Amino acid sequence: MTSSRNDHQAEIVQLTQAAVEAAQLGQWDVVIRCYQDRGELLEAAGLSALQKAELLKLDGQVRDQAQTTQSVLTSLLGDVAATRHRLQGLRQRLGVPALAPEAMSVEA
C-alpha cells in the first residue's frame, strides 16, 4: 500500500511540474489536463505538509504565468483595437467604403 501511495505522490509532483512547464510554453490545454489528472490522484494520495507546500509553490508559478500571459494578451488586444481604429480613420480620409474587406498579414 505504501509503494502505491508513493507512486501517487511522485506522479502528482510530476504532473504539477509538467503543468508549470506547459504554462511557461503557453500550452494551456496541457495545463488543464495535468490539473485534472492531478486532482484525481490527490483524492487517493495522502500528502505530507511539506509535499502540499511544494505543490502550492508550483501552483503559484502556474498562476503567475497565467497572469503574465493574460496581461500580454490584454495589451495585444488593446494594440489591435488601436490599429483597427487608425485603419478606419485612414480609410475615411482615403474615401474607401467602410465595408471594404480588411487585408491583414499575420506572420508567425
C-alpha positions in Angstrom: 0.0 0.0 0.0 2.9 2.4 0.8 4.5 2.0 -2.7 1.2 2.7 -4.4 0.9 5.8 -2.2 4.5 6.9 -3.0 3.8 6.3 -6.7 0.7 8.6 -6.5 2.8 11.2 -4.7 5.6 11.1 -7.3 3.1 11.3 -10.1 1.3 14.2 -8.5 4.6 16.1 -8.4 5.4 15.2 -12.0 2.0 16.4 -13.2 2.4 19.6 -11.3 5.9 20.2 -12.8 4.5 19.3 -16.2 1.8 21.9 -15.7 4.4 24.6 -14.8 6.4 23.8 -17.9 3.3 23.8 -20.1 2.2 27.1 -18.6 5.6 28.6 -19.5 5.2 27.4 -23.1 1.6 28.7 -23.2 0.1 25.3 -23.7 -3.0 25.9 -21.6 -4.8 22.8 -22.7 -1.9 20.7 -21.3 -2.0 22.6 -18.1 -5.7 21.9 -17.7 -5.2 18.2 -18.4 -2.4 18.0 -15.9 -4.5 19.6 -13.2 -7.4 17.3 -14.0 -5.2 14.2 -13.7 -3.6 15.5 -10.6 -7.0 16.2 -8.9 -7.9 12.5 -9.4 -4.6 11.4 -7.9 -4.9 13.8 -5.0 -8.1 12.2 -3.9 -6.3 8.9 -3.4 -3.0 10.1 -2.0 -2.1 11.2 1.5 0.5 14.0 1.2 2.6 15.4 4.0 2.5 19.1 4.9 5.9 19.6 3.1 4.6 18.0 -0.1 1.5 20.1 0.0 3.6 23.2 0.4 5.8 22.3 -2.6 2.7 21.7 -4.7 1.3 25.1 -3.7 4.6 26.7 -4.6 4.5 25.1 -8.1 0.8 26.1 -8.4 1.9 29.7 -7.7 4.3 29.5 -10.6 1.4 28.4 -12.9 -0.8 31.2 -11.6 1.9 33.8 -12.1 2.5 32.6 -15.7 -1.3 32.6 -16.4 -1.5 36.2 -15.1 1.5 37.3 -17.1 0.0 35.7 -20.3 -3.3 37.4 -19.6 -1.6 40.8 -19.2 0.2 40.3 -22.5 -3.0 39.3 -24.3 -4.8 42.2 -22.9 -2.1 44.5 -24.1 -2.1 43.0 -27.6 -5.8 43.2 -27.8 -5.5 46.9 -26.9 -2.9 47.3 -29.7 -5.2 45.6 -32.2 -8.1 47.9 -31.3 -6.0 51.0 -31.6 -4.6 49.8 -35.0 -8.2 49.0 -36.2 -9.2 52.5 -35.2 -6.3 54.1 -37.0 -7.2 52.0 -40.2 -10.8 53.1 -40.0 -9.6 56.7 -39.8 -7.3 56.2 -42.8 -10.0 54.6 -44.8 -12.3 57.5 -44.1 -9.6 60.0 -45.2 -8.9 58.0 -48.4 -12.6 57.6 -49.2 -12.6 53.8 -49.0 -16.0 52.4 -48.3 -16.4 51.2 -44.7 -17.4 47.7 -45.8 -14.2 47.1 -47.8 -12.6 43.8 -46.7 -9.6 44.2 -44.4 -6.3 42.8 -45.6 -4.1 42.0 -42.7 -1.0 39.8 -42.8 0.0 37.9 -39.7 3.4 36.3 -39.7 4.3 33.7 -37.1 
